[in-house]
């Protein structure tokens, strides 16, 4: 799950795309039924982290 997630982030996926990817993985891969807000909240945290990590060294690359 990590490699496809990082590929999406590097390709410029937005928060909605990341949230949908996480929801799909939780349901189809892990057989879980997340609350609608859970993948969205995690996507928001991931996007925040991704943005901060890309700016941490001043290069804009992670």
N, C-alpha and C positions, 0 to 999 in steps of 0.2 A: 504494500500500500504506500510505502514511503517513496519509492522511486517514481511511480506514476504521479504522486502528488507534487513532488519536486519538479518533474517535467512540466506539469501544468503551470506551476508558479513561474518557472523560467520562461515559459512561452507567453506569459502575460495574462493568464486566466484572471478573471475578475472574481470578486467575492461570491457572487451568485453561482458561478461555475464551480468554484471550490466547494461551496456548500452542497451543491447537487452531487458532485463526485463523492463527498463524504457520506451523504445520505445513501447513495447507491451502494457504496462499499459496506456500510453498516447493515443494510437490508439484504443485499444479494450475496455478499461474501461471508459475513459473519452471522447472518440469520437473525439480526436484531431488529426491533421496531423502535427507532428513536422518536422522541417527541419532535415535532416540526422545528422547534426553536434550537435544538441541540446542534445539528450540523451547521445551522446558520451562525450560531454563537461561536463555534469552533472556527468556522471560516473567517469570521471577523478577527479572532485572535491570531490566526495564521497570517492573515493579510497584514496586520499590524506588525507582527514579528518580521515578516518578509521585508516589509518596507524599512523597518529599523535596521535590520541586518544588512540590507543593501546600502544604507547610508552610513553605516558605522565606520567604514574605512575610507569613505570619501570617493570610492570608485563607482558606486552604484551597482556593483556586481556582487552576487552571492555565490 
